[in-house]
Amino acid sequence: MPRLTATFTLGSVQIAALSDGAPERALGGFFHGVEAAQWTQALGITDPEHPVPFNFGTFLLRDGSRTVLVDSGLGVPGRIMNIPGGGELLVRLAEIGVAPGEIDTVVHTHLHGDHCGWNTTEEEGAPALTFPNAEVFVSRREFEYWTSAEVDGTERAAVARKHSLPVQAAGRLRLFDGEATIAPGITAVPTPGHTPGHTSYMVASQGEHLLITGDAAHHPVHFEHHDWIPGVDIDPASSRESRAKLSALAVERDALVTGGHFPILTLGRVRRVEKGYVWEYVERA
């Protein structure tokens, strides 16, 4: 059984990594532009179709004054996926003593359905806000892209709209531009490529830093190989540039690094070496 919850601290911030589904799956789709023999060796497997641990993850940040959820997982559809923990984010929250109404801030890396799925549920056939007291933050570029005529009729746009337009209608949606302070100690870092407005987040507390990458990296090896491109990235060139940007930022701040698709609990640091960057796993209580 994969781990579905883990907690650690960053300065004065309590952080919980929470899964909304933890399957094992083949990851070949995340490594375009490279021979299979190379990326499989990096992952410690020999068969490209060999399933490895994956995660649909979120992060809950608590500092005594705010309760912040970074992304909101698969949502109710996850329940039918027959994977460990699928669609059980609210169960994970309850296990650590947090009710949906206690979350005052939700920040999104982007609006793919596995990152915004719990923003809304249905009550008597109508959309309802899962986190009714939360301000929901998303990049203006991201929101405007998924609500534009450019993507009308696409499944991804329909899902993004399903889980963001009711939030907007309730007056709870907060759009931001570029690098922005979302809350004390939480800074948005623009990392376009996977989607046009994709955003990573830097968390800072008492001199420590944590970089939450979103889908700028689907696996830690992406920090070593910026040009191994996930096939789901809309703009591969920008995706590559964003990974380079995050790697440099992680080194500059000596930040812990994690991502929502990394198995729980995956933390690391990125180090500069002569030919680029290396990822080093970190154990953290």
Backbone as a ProteinNet text record, in pm:
[ID]
protein_1_A
[PRIMARY]
MPRLTATFTLGSVQIAALSDGAPERALGGFFHGVEAAQWTQALGITDPEHPVPFNFGTFLLRDGSRTVLVDSGLGVPGRIMNIPGGGELLVRLAEIGVAPGEIDTVVHTHLHGDHCGWNTTEEEGAPALTFPNAEVFVSRREFEYWTSAEVDGTERAAVARKHSLPVQAAGRLRLFDGEATIAPGITAVPTPGHTPGHTSYMVASQGEHLLITGDAAHHPVHFEHHDWIPGVDIDPASSRESRAKLSALAVERDALVTGGHFPILTLGRVRRVEKGYVWEYVERA
[TERTIARY]
84.8	0	88	70.4	151.5	115.8	209.7	186	94.7	-9.5	-107.2	-98.1	-25.3	-10	128.1	187.6	311.6	318.1	374.9	386.9	531.9	565.2	697.8	684.8	790.5	787.8	891.5	860.2	951.6	948.3	1052.1	1047.6	930.3	837.3	719.9	596.4	613.8	500.4	490.4	371.8	343.5	290.7	350.8	314.2	271.3	159.3	111.7	105.1	174.2	159	44.5	-57.4	-179.7	-208.3	-235.1	-265.1	-414.4	-452.5	-589.9	-595.3	-492.9	-482.5	-336.6	-296	-154.6	-141.2	-155.7	-142.1	3	25.8	150.8	118.9	205	177.8	307.7	299.2	413.8	429.9	554.3	579.6	641.5	638.8	702.8	652.1	525	468.5	529.5	605.6	667	811.2	859.3	999.6	1014.2	960.6	977.2	1111.7	1165.1	1290.1	1413.2	1395.2	1507.5	1482.4	1589.2	1574.9	1527.5	1443.6	1387.1	1495.3	1604.1	1711	1771.2	1769.5	1825.9	1735.2	1605.7	1519.9	1485.8	1477.6	1450.6	1567.9	1688	1804.7	1802.4	1763.4	1757.4	1653.3	1546.8	1441.7	1465.5	1571.9	1604.4	1519	1466.6	1389.3	1448.2	1404.9	1455.9	1348.1	1222.8	1111.3	1034.2	1020.8	947.3	802.6	746.6	607.9	596	708.7	705.1	644.1	537.2	476.1	562	562.4	636.7	542.9	577.1	489.1	466.3	341.6	299.4	203	165	79.6	0.1	-122.3	-201.2	-210.3	-115.2	-95.3	-130.7	-153.4	-176.7	-91.5	-85.6	-8.6	-91.3	-96.2	-165.4	-62.2	-69.2	26.2	-46.5	7	-52.3	56.5	34.1	133	73.5	-46.5	-111	-205.9	-191.8	-281.8	-357.4	-298.6	-362.9	-357	-456.9	-461	-473.2	-366.1	-353.5	-342.8	-425	-418.4	-359.3	-251.7	-188.6	-240.7	-326.1	-397.3	-501.4	-600	-710.4	-740.6	-644.2	-654.5	-754.9	-783.6	-869.4	-1016.2	-1058.9	-1199.5	-1280	-1408.6	-1499.6	-1475.3	-1445.3	-1421	-1310.5	-1220.1	-1113.5	-1164.4	-1284.5	-1337.5	-1358.2	-1377.4	-1404.8	-1277.7	-1162.5	-1039.2	-976.6	-1030.1	-981.3	-831.5	-788.5	-648.8	-644	-536.6	-528.2	-550	-644.7	-670.6	-740.8	-789	-846.9	-968.7	-963.1	-1074.8	-1100.5	-998.8	-1017.5	-950.9	-932.6	-864.4	-934.3	-1066.9	-1137.6	-1117.2	-1098.6	-1066.2	-928.1	-833.2	-697.1	-698	-773.9	-783.1	-842.1	-947.3	-1011	-914.6	-830.3	-735.8	-634.6	-608.5	-517.1	-593.8	-723.4	-804.8	-843.3	-854.4	-888.7	-1020.9	-1116.7	-1244.7	-1237.1	-1313.2	-1309.4	-1333.1	-1420.3	-1449.7	-1337.5	-1237.2	-1123.6	-1018.6	-1024.3	-925.6	-963.5	-873.1	-904	-840.8	-747.4	-679.8	-653.7	-686.2	-647.4	-565.3	-447.3	-365.3	-343.2	-352.2	-340.6	-212.9	-150.9	-39.4	-92.4	-206.5	-272.5	-410.6	-485.5	-625.4	-654.3	-557.1	-588.4	-674.1	-756.2	-854.9	-800.2	-676	-617.8	-554.5	-570.3	-517.4	-625.2	-744.3	-851.8	-981.7	-974.7	-1095.4	-1184.4	-1125.9	-1208.2	-1255.3	-1231.4	-1283.1	-1434.4	-1498.3	-1644.2	-1690.7	-1808.6	-1881	-2022.6	-2106.2	-2244.4	-2338.7	-2432.4	-2538.3	-2670.8	-2750.5	-2881.6	-2868.2	-2763.6	-2744.8	-2682	-2648.8	-2587.7	-2447.8	-2355.6	-2220.5	-2218.3	-2138.6	-2119.7	-1970.5	-1930.4	-1789.2	-1750.9	-1648.8	-1601.8	-1538.4	-1469.5	-1401.2	-1468.5	-1583.1	-1668	-1609	-1510.4	-1453	-1318.8	-1278.7	-1145.2	-1147	-1045.6	-1011.8	-929.2	-962.8	-898.1	-813.5	-682.7	-587.7	-542.3	-541.9	-490.1	-433.8	-332.4	-274.5	-380.4	-381.4	-475.8	-457.5	-330.8	-303.7	-364.2	-354.9	-409.4	-561	-625	-771.1	-822.3	-759.2	-806.3	-786.1	-680.9	-658.9	-771.3	-802.4	-901	-1044.2	-1066	-1199.9	-1207.9	-1107.2	-1102.5	-1167	-1201.7	-1258.4	-1158.8	-1029.6	-924.5	-940.2	-992.8	-1004.1	-1149	-1242.7	-1383.9	-1401.3	-1481.6	-1513.7	-1416.3	-1305.3	-1208.3	-1244	-1207	-1238.9	-1167.2	-1040.7	-964.7	-1026.8	-1071.6	-1134.5	-1265.3	-1340.9	-1468.1	-1445.5	-1342.3	-1311.6	-1262.8	-1173.4	-1123.2	-1237.5	-1328.3	-1441.1	-1535.9	-1556.9	-1645.2	-1600.1	-1467.2	-1414.2	-1362.1	-1378.2	-1334	-1445.1	-1532.2	-1636.9	-1732.6	-1771.3	-1854.9	-1783.4	-1651.8	-1574.6	-1578.8	-1564.2	-1573.4	-1712.2	-1815.1	-1952.3	-1981.3	-1914.5	-1933.1	-1849	-1768.5	-1684.4	-1561.7	-1520.6	-1406.8	-1279.8	-1285.7	-1170.1	-1081.6	-951.2	-853.5	-749	-741.4	-645.4	-522.9	-407.2	-284.1	-198.9	-106.7	-19	125.6	197.2	340.5	380	494.6	544.2	469.9	394	306.2	313.7	296.5	285.8	140.9	117	-18.8	-61.6	29.6	9.3	147.9	158.5	291.3	371.3	487	573.1	541.6	443	408.6	413.8	507.4	527.9	502.8	423.3	398.4	519	560.8	674.2	622.8	611.1	559.6	648.5	588	661.8	577.9	556.1	471.9	536.8	453.4	501.5	408.4	392.5	295.7	157.4	123.5	7.5	54.2	-22.4	25	46.8	-34	-19.9	27.5	92.6	138.4	226.7	208.2	276.4	329	452.2	507.7	503.8	531.5	522.2	644.4	698	807.5	749.5	773.1	729.2	852.3	845.8	960	916.3	999	971	1100.2	1131	1246.7	1375.7	1393.9	1516.1	1518.6	1413.9	1405.4	1312.3	1335.7	1255.7	1212.2	1091.8	1037.1	979.5	1020.4	970.9	874.7	747.9	646	629.3	664	684.7	559.7	452	341.5	387.9	336.8	372.8	486.8	562.4	687.1	784.3	765.6	842.4	747.9	739.4	655.8	734.9	866.5	955.9	1082.6	1148.1	1269.9	1376.3	1379.8	1482.9	1467.5	1350.2	1333	1420.8	1463.8	1554.2	1696.6	1726.7	1858.2	1856.5	1740.1	1727	1608.8	1637.1	1530.3	1466.7	1538.5	1488.5	1419.9	1393.2	1309.7	1166.2	1092	967.6	844.5	763.2	634.7	545.9	485.5	403.5	281.3	242.3	124.2	157.4	283.6	321.3	277.5	206.8	154.6	267.4	366.5	476.7	608.6	664.1	785.7	904	921.5	1034.7	1021.8	903.5	882.2	892.3	847.8	857.5	1003.9	1086.7	1230.8	1290.6	1254	1305	1258	1136.2	1083.7	1157.2	1191.1	1268.1	1407	1466.6	1596.9	1584.8	1478.8	1455.3	1437.5	1356.8	1333.6	1460.2	1538.4	1662.8	1756.4	1770.1	1856.9	1804	1671.9	1611.4	1628.1	1612.5	1628.7	1770.7	1868.1	2007.5	2031.5	1981.5	2002.6	1948.6	1831	1767.2	1799.2	1876.6	1902.3	1770.2	1673.7	1536.6	1516.7	1433.9	1375.5	1283.8	1271.4	1190.6	1098.8	974.8	880.7	780.2	703.2	601.7	482.3	367.9	245.4	238.6	315.7	313.6	424.9	505.9	609.5	545.2	584.3	529	556	462.5	475.5	566	668.4	706.6	836.3	838.7	959	1002.8	1117.4	1179.6	1323.1	1371.1	1509.3	1565.7	1693	1758.2	1824.9	1830.1	1895.3	2031.8	2133.8	2271.2	2328.2	2407.6	2475.2	2602.1	2621.5	2743.9	2798.2	2914.6	2983.1	2896	2821.8	2745.7	2597.6	2559.6	2418.9	2374.7	2277.3	2219.9	2202.6	2204.9	2171.3	2068.1	1985.9	1884.6	1939	1924.4	1964.7	1843.8	1808.3	1695.9	1731.2	1628.2	1645.4	1543.7	1589.1	1497.9	1455.8	1325.9	1278	1168.9	1185	1084.2	967.2
-119.8	0	124.4	213.7	336	426.6	511.4	609	718.4	752.7	850.3	983.5	987.1	1108.9	1110.5	1226.7	1245.1	1389.7	1414.4	1550.7	1583.5	1710	1759.2	1907.8	1968.8	2111	2186.2	2310.6	2403.4	2529.8	2553.4	2664.9	2647.9	2744.9	2737.5	2683.2	2638.8	2591.3	2439.4	2390.9	2247.9	2214.7	2114.8	2078.8	1933.1	1908.2	1771.5	1745.8	1642	1594.4	1494.3	1520.1	1441.2	1388.4	1259.6	1199.9	1196.4	1219.7	1198.7	1081.2	998	879.8	848.5	724.2	687.1	557.5	564.8	444.7	412	295	268.7	276.9	343.1	360.8	371.6	338.5	357	505.4	552.7	696.8	740.3	654.2	689.1	818.1	850.5	972.3	1099.5	1089.2	1207.9	1228.4	1146	1154.9	1148.9	1250.6	1262.3	1328.8	1297.8	1359.3	1289.6	1166.6	1091.7	943.5	869.9	726.4	659	558.3	488.8	431.2	384.9	325.3	424.7	552.1	654.1	683	710	748.5	629.2	510.3	394.3	367.4	384.6	367.9	469.2	593.3	697.3	665.6	595.5	559.1	424.7	354.2	226.2	111.2	120.7	12.2	-21.6	-132.2	-171.6	-171.1	-189.6	-195.2	-63.3	9.8	137	123.2	4.1	-17.3	-62.8	-71.4	-115.2	-4.9	-35.1	69.4	105.2	232.2	281.7	368.1	392.7	472.6	613.2	654.7	786.4	842.4	968.5	1028.7	1143.4	1158.3	1278.5	1351.8	1442.9	1495.5	1641.3	1674.2	1811.2	1836.2	1962.1	1997.7	2093.6	2065.8	2152.7	2222.6	2356	2437.4	2505.5	2491.3	2556.1	2625.2	2753.5	2829.3	2892.5	2847.6	2903.2	3016.2	3075.9	3184.9	3154.7	3073.2	3040.4	2890.1	2842.6	2702.6	2703.1	2664.6	2680.7	2543.7	2520.8	2398.7	2431.3	2361.1	2378.3	2268.3	2306.7	2217.4	2135.5	2084.4	2015	1877.8	1819.4	1679	1645.2	1513.9	1459.1	1493.1	1501.2	1523.1	1395.6	1411	1296.6	1193.6	1232.4	1129.5	1031.7	1073.5	983.8	858.1	863.6	748.5	629.1	653.3	543	491.9	541.9	504.3	376.5	323.5	198.1	203.4	311.5	324.6	355	320.3	348.6	496.7	524.5	661.6	746.5	688	766.1	845.3	976.4	1062.5	1075.1	1050	1048.7	1166.1	1277.1	1390.2	1435.7	1439.8	1485.3	1388.2	1261.3	1163	1191.3	1219	1249.8	1375.1	1475.2	1597.2	1566.7	1486.3	1452.2	1377.7	1294.7	1216.7	1305	1424.1	1515.6	1627.5	1607.9	1699.3	1828.3	1829.9	1952.4	1933.1	2018.4	2017.4	2110.3	2082.2	2168.3	2315.2	2345.3	2484.1	2556.9	2483.4	2546.4	2595.9	2550.5	2593	2732.5	2827.8	2966.3	3009.4	2928.2	2963.8	2837	2841	2735.8	2802.6	2749.7	2803.1	2693.4	2730.3	2631.1	2649.2	2535.8	2539	2556.4	2491.1	2505.6	2442.2	2443.5	2402.8	2273	2183.6	2048.4	1980.4	1886.3	1827.2	1754.1	1705.5	1635.4	1731.7	1861.3	1962.2	2056.5	2051.5	2140.1	2063.9	1931.5	1850.5	1862.5	1897	1909.2	2052	2143.7	2279.7	2279.3	2190.7	2184.3	2040.4	2025.5	1899.3	1930.9	1830.3	1854	1828.6	1919.2	1902.9	1924.8	1818.9	1823.5	1870.9	1820.2	1850.3	1983.6	2062.1	2194.1	2195.8	2273.7	2279.7	2349.4	2295.2	2355.4	2364.7	2465.1	2482.5	2386.7	2306.8	2212	2284.4	2395.4	2474.7	2612.8	2623.7	2742.1	2870.6	2859.3	2979.1	3018.6	2948.9	2970.4	3072	3157.6	3233	3140	3134.8	3042.1	3121.8	3099.5	3175.9	3095.2	3160.3	3099.6	3210.8	3180.1	3276.4	3327.4	3457.8	3516.9	3454.3	3434.9	3375.4	3235.9	3159.7	3024	3027	3107.2	3113.6	3163.9	3267.6	3324.8	3228	3148.3	3049.7	2946.2	2888.5	2780.7	2830.1	2958.3	3013.3	3087.4	3071.4	3142.6	3059.4	3127.8	3060.3	2963.6	2987.5	2903.7	2756.6	2730	2591.4	2547.2	2623.7	2584.8	2443.5	2364.9	2231.5	2123.5	2158.8	2057.5	2003.9	1878.9	1816.4	1885.7	1920.7	1985.2	2119.7	2195.2	2324	2304.4	2202.6	2177.2	2146.9	2069.7	2034.9	2158.1	2234.4	2355.7	2451.1	2467.6	2558.3	2503.7	2373.2	2311.4	2340.9	2342.7	2356.3	2496.3	2591	2727.5	2831.4	2812.8	2913.6	2924.8	2814.4	2831.4	2907.3	2891.6	2966.7	3114.5	3146.1	3285.8	3342.1	3264.3	3310.8	3338.7	3265.7	3285.6	3400	3463.6	3575.4	3533.1	3405.3	3354.9	3340.4	3367.2	3349.8	3473.2	3451.4	3560.2	3534.6	3623.1	3610	3695.6	3645.4	3721.4	3716	3809.6	3819.4	3799.4	3719.1	3704.9	3653.7	3701.5	3661.6	3744.1	3676.8	3747.4	3682.9	3764	3712.6	3674.9	3546.6	3496.8	3510.9	3482.9	3495	3513.1	3558.9	3574.2	3444	3452.6	3335.8	3246.7	3280.5	3199	3287.6	3257.7	3337.8	3254	3307.5	3242.4	3261.9	3154.4	3157.3	3113.4	3205	3166.2	3061.1	2949.6	2841.6	2787.8	2867.8	2825	2714.1	2648	2541.4	2422.2	2366.2	2257.5	2309.8	2425.1	2504.1	2649.4	2735.4	2872.7	2951.5	2924.5	2999.8	2915.5	2805	2716.5	2793.7	2763.6	2835.8	2738.3	2758.3	2686.5	2780.9	2727.9	2810.8	2791.7	2904.9	2903.6	2937.1	2847.9	2868.2	2900.4	3005.4	3047.3	3063.6	3013	3029.5	3014.2	3114.1	3112.2	3072.9	3128.3	3106.1	2978.8	2897.5	2775.1	2798.3	2721.4	2735.6	2599.2	2597.1	2478.3	2521.6	2452.6	2480.6	2368.7	2405.2	2311	2332.4	2231	2252.2	2241	2180.7	2150.6	2055.8	2074.3	1984.6	2038.2	2132.8	2170.4	2052.8	1961.8	1837.5	1727	1621.6	1507.3	1402.1	1415.4	1321.2	1398.3	1364.1	1437.5	1440.1	1338.3	1335	1449.8	1511.9	1627.1	1745.1	1749.5	1857.5	1834.4	1712.7	1682.8	1689.5	1664.5	1660	1748.3	1874.1	1969.2	1945.3	1877.8	1856.7	1722.5	1650.1	1531.3	1578.7	1589.7	1666.6	1578.3	1608.5	1540.8	1569.5	1464.9	1481.6	1567.5	1588.3	1670.9	1820.1	1856.5	1997.6	2069.3	2179.7	2254.1	2321.9	2375.2	2449.7	2390.6	2292.5	2225.4	2318.4	2419	2509.9	2586.1	2637	2708.4	2613.1	2491.1	2390.7	2366.6	2354.7	2335.2	2455.4	2574.3	2696	2705.2	2663.5	2670.7	2574.4	2456	2362.5	2417.1	2482.2	2544.1	2655.8	2733.4	2841.6	2786.8	2681.7	2623.6	2562.7	2497.2	2437.8	2544.8	2654.3	2762.7	2825.7	2841.8	2901.2	2809.5	2680.6	2585.6	2589	2601.5	2610.8	2741.6	2849.7	2982.4	2988.9	2930.4	2937.2	2816.9	2721.8	2596.7	2536.2	2534.2	2496.8	2346.4	2297.5	2166.3	2174	2063.4	2061	1940.2	1961	1849.5	1880.6	1779.3	1797	1708.4	1748.7	1677.4	1537.8	1512	1378.5	1288.7	1341.9	1259.4	1171.7	1045.9	961.6	1023.9	1003.2	1055.6	964.1	1016.4	1157.6	1170.4	1254.1	1277.8	1422.2	1439.2	1570.1	1560.6	1669.3	1668.7	1808.3	1813.6	1939.9	1926.3	2035.8	2039.6	2102.9	2035.8	2085	2114.8	2223.3	2260.6	2177.8	2120.5	2047.3	2099.6	2050.4	2104.6	2098.2	1989.3	1970.6	2004.3	2061.8	2095.6	2087.2	1999.3	1987.6	1841	1813.8	1680.6	1695	1592.5	1584.2	1497.5	1543.6	1465.2	1447.7	1322.6	1296.7	1338.7	1388.5	1435.6	1366.1	1314.2	1260	1372.9	1381.7	1490.1	1438.1	1463.2	1417.4	1514.7
0	0	0	-96.1	-97	19.6	54.8	159.6	105	179.4	134.4	207.8	319.3	398.4	461.4	467.3	543	587	702.6	753.5	783.4	768.8	804.4	833.6	882.8	914.8	832.9	806.2	740.9	824.5	903.2	995.3	1089.7	1088.1	1175.1	1103.1	979.1	899.8	909	941.9	937.3	798.3	736.8	599.7	596	531.5	510.3	360.4	316.2	178.9	179.4	97.9	99.1	-41.1	-51.9	-180.9	-206.1	-330.8	-374.1	-471.3	-464.7	-548.8	-576	-551.7	-565	-643	-774.3	-856.3	-885.2	-942.9	-1012.4	-1160.5	-1235.9	-1378.8	-1456.6	-1583.7	-1673	-1701.3	-1703.1	-1713.2	-1845.2	-1946	-2072.6	-2133.2	-2109.5	-2166.2	-2112.3	-2002.7	-1942.2	-1986.3	-2080.8	-2120	-2271.3	-2338.6	-2483.2	-2512.7	-2630.3	-2672.6	-2619.6	-2570.2	-2515.5	-2540.4	-2566.8	-2587.5	-2459.6	-2477.9	-2361.8	-2272	-2333.1	-2252.6	-2154.7	-2191.4	-2102.9	-1984.3	-2012.4	-1900.9	-1812.7	-1869.3	-1784.2	-1690.6	-1739.8	-1653.3	-1540.1	-1570.8	-1468.3	-1361.7	-1402.2	-1307.5	-1240.3	-1281.6	-1220.4	-1268.4	-1392	-1450.4	-1586.8	-1645.3	-1776.9	-1883.8	-1844.3	-1937.4	-1931.6	-2043.6	-2042.6	-1995.8	-2007.5	-1965.8	-1820.8	-1752.9	-1613.3	-1526.6	-1452.2	-1369.6	-1249	-1216.4	-1100.8	-1016.7	-890.4	-804.4	-859.2	-853.3	-899.8	-795.1	-809.2	-707.4	-767.5	-719.5	-746.4	-613.1	-591.2	-456.9	-438.8	-313.8	-270.5	-146.7	-105.3	14.2	99.7	228.7	322.8	409.5	413.5	488.4	603.2	725.9	843.2	923.1	954.2	1030.8	1156.4	1194.2	1311.9	1282.1	1163.4	1126.1	997.6	910.1	782.9	759.7	684.9	642.9	491.2	424.2	279.4	213.6	112.7	33.9	-102.5	-138	-268.7	-360.6	-455.2	-546.1	-469.7	-545	-478	-536.3	-607.7	-642.6	-751.2	-759.2	-864	-844	-719.4	-691.3	-697.4	-694.6	-687.5	-798.1	-923.8	-1026	-988.5	-901.7	-859.9	-792.7	-738.1	-667.7	-760.2	-887.8	-979.2	-1047.9	-1006.7	-1074.4	-1020.4	-912.5	-856.1	-828.5	-766.1	-725.9	-576.5	-509.4	-365.6	-335.8	-247.7	-207.5	-309.7	-419.8	-528.2	-484.7	-499.2	-464.3	-315.8	-233.4	-87.9	-17.4	-86.8	-24.5	103.1	102.7	222.5	338.8	306.9	411.5	468.4	379.6	425.7	514.4	475.3	556.6	693.2	695.7	823	913.8	853.9	933.8	1006.9	952.2	1021	1091.3	1103.2	1183.4	1117.4	984.6	912.8	838.7	866.1	795.5	674.7	568.6	449.2	480	575.3	607.8	677.4	726.1	793.3	695.7	572.2	472.4	423.8	444.1	406.9	275.5	224.2	99.6	19.2	-108.9	-203.4	-312.4	-339.4	-448.6	-551.3	-676.8	-783.4	-863.8	-893.7	-988	-1129.6	-1158.9	-1288.2	-1276.7	-1386.1	-1379.6	-1454	-1462.9	-1508.3	-1401.9	-1446.1	-1357.9	-1237.9	-1246.1	-1131.1	-1031.7	-1055.9	-964	-910.1	-968.5	-920.1	-894.4	-891.9	-890.8	-769.5	-653.8	-533.5	-508.1	-601.7	-581.5	-566.7	-643.2	-639.6	-625.9	-568.3	-567.3	-616.2	-618.9	-660.4	-544.5	-526.8	-428.8	-498.8	-501.6	-567.8	-712.1	-779.4	-920.5	-951.8	-851	-872.7	-811.2	-869.2	-813.2	-678	-587.5	-455.3	-428.1	-352.6	-319.5	-208	-233.1	-132.1	-14.8	-44.4	58	62	125.7	111.2	166.5	255.6	317.6	257.5	151.6	94.8	-18.3	-19.2	-138.5	-226.7	-355.2	-447.4	-546.1	-541.5	-621.6	-743.2	-858.3	-980.7	-1068.8	-1143.6	-1236.2	-1334.1	-1355.9	-1451.2	-1589.9	-1629.4	-1761.6	-1771.2	-1664.1	-1662.8	-1675	-1594.4	-1595.2	-1730.4	-1782.2	-1908.6	-2024.5	-2017.4	-2124.3	-2126.3	-2010.1	-2005.7	-2022.6	-2012.5	-2035.9	-2169.3	-2254.9	-2382.6	-2493.6	-2601.5	-2718	-2780.3	-2758	-2815.7	-2778.7	-2659.2	-2613.7	-2596.8	-2650.2	-2645	-2700.1	-2632.8	-2681.3	-2643	-2577.3	-2537.2	-2398.1	-2375.3	-2246.9	-2132.2	-2151.7	-2043.5	-2005.9	-2106.2	-2077.2	-2001.5	-2039.7	-1971.5	-1824.5	-1795.5	-1656.4	-1579.8	-1641.5	-1575.6	-1543.3	-1636	-1614.9	-1507.5	-1509.5	-1411.2	-1268.8	-1248.9	-1113.7	-1080.5	-1173.4	-1143.8	-1160.7	-1257.3	-1277.5	-1158.4	-1092.6	-972.7	-861.5	-853.5	-754.4	-787.6	-916.1	-959.2	-931.7	-962.9	-942	-795.1	-706.3	-562.2	-507.9	-594.9	-551.1	-474.2	-491.2	-413.6	-498.1	-628	-715.1	-710.6	-693.6	-690.2	-798.6	-895.6	-1004.6	-975.9	-1011.8	-990.7	-1116.5	-1125.1	-1241.4	-1198.7	-1276	-1257.1	-1120.7	-1073.5	-941	-836.4	-753.4	-659.8	-522.8	-419.8	-283.2	-258.7	-240.4	-222	-76.5	12.5	157	216.5	339.7	398.9	388.7	323.8	309.4	191.8	108.6	-8.7	-132.5	-221.9	-341.9	-466.1	-557.7	-685.6	-776.8	-842	-934.5	-1071.8	-1167.9	-1299.4	-1365.3	-1406.6	-1473.5	-1589	-1692.1	-1803.8	-1885.1	-1962.3	-2049.5	-2044.2	-1924.3	-1909.2	-1947.3	-1895.4	-1938.9	-1948.5	-2015.8	-2035.1	-1906.6	-1803.6	-1679.4	-1563.2	-1593	-1485.6	-1387.4	-1258.7	-1152	-1048	-1006	-891.9	-772.1	-651.8	-531.7	-443	-397	-300.2	-163.9	-68.4	69.2	152.1	233	314.4	458.8	550.6	693.3	771.6	852.9	942.5	869.9	751.6	675.9	594	603.5	523.3	404.8	297.4	176.5	123.7	70.1	3.8	-129.9	-236.1	-370.3	-410.4	-430.8	-476.1	-625.4	-704.9	-848.1	-932.6	-879.5	-968.9	-1077.3	-1199	-1309.1	-1394.9	-1341.8	-1408.9	-1405.4	-1310	-1302.6	-1258.7	-1338.2	-1301.1	-1224.4	-1226	-1157.7	-1122.2	-1010.8	-974.5	-1083.7	-1169.4	-1273	-1372.3	-1376.5	-1464.6	-1423.7	-1297.9	-1256.7	-1307.5	-1344.2	-1400.6	-1552.3	-1611.7	-1757.1	-1798.1	-1817.2	-1846.7	-1982.3	-2072.2	-2207.6	-2224.8	-2117.4	-2124.2	-2104.5	-2211.5	-2213	-2191.3	-2092.2	-2080	-2201.3	-2255.4	-2374.2	-2353.1	-2227	-2197	-2190.4	-2204.3	-2198.4	-2326.2	-2311.2	-2425.8	-2503.6	-2432.8	-2495.1	-2445.4	-2517.7	-2471.5	-2446	-2530.3	-2511.8	-2380.5	-2351.6	-2225.3	-2107.3	-2124.6	-2019.6	-1982.2	-2082.3	-2059.6	-1986	-2029.5	-1965	-1819.9	-1793.8	-1657.2	-1564.8	-1613.4	-1529.5	-1500.1	-1599.2	-1575.8	-1472.1	-1481.8	-1386.9	-1244.9	-1231.3	-1098.6	-1041.3	-1124.9	-1076.3	-1022.1	-1096.5	-1051.6	-922.9	-914.2	-795	-674.5	-695.2	-585.7	-530.7	-620.7	-577	-502.4	-558.9	-499	-355.9	-331.6	-200.3	-112.1	-165.3	-93.3	-46.8	-137.7	-103.8	-107.5	-17.5	-36.2	-157.2	-229	-350.9	-346.4	-386.7	-397.8	-507.2	-545.6	-648.4	-622	-673	-645.3	-704.3	-809.3	-868.2	-814.5	-724.5	-663.4	-555.4	-544.4	-436.9	-300.3	-208.7	-72.1	8.8	77.6	78.3	-0.1	-101.3	-179.9	-161.2	-98.5	-82.7	-132.3	-188.1	-233.9	-241.1	-275.3	-307.3	-442.2	-515.1	-644.3	-625.6	-677.2	-665.7	-803.4	-809.8	-935.1	-948	-1065.8	-1095.8	-1228.1	-1266.7	-1384.3	-1510	-1526.1	-1649.7	-1635.3	-1521.8	-1506.5	-1361.8	-1335.1	-1201.9	-1165.2	-1035.6	-985.1	-874.5	-861.3	-755.8	-643.6	-520	-403.5	-312.5	-284	-195.2	-52.8	17.4	154.2	242.8	355	455.2	547.8	574.5	659.5	750.6	880.1	974.8	977.3
[MASK]
+++++++++++++++++++++++++++++++++++++++++++++++++++++++++++++++++++++++++++++++++++++++++++++++++++++++++++++++++++++++++++++++++++++++++++++++++++++++++++++++++++++++++++++++++++++++++++++++++++++++++++++++++++++++++++++++++++++++++++++++++++++++++++++++++++++++++++++++++++++++++++++

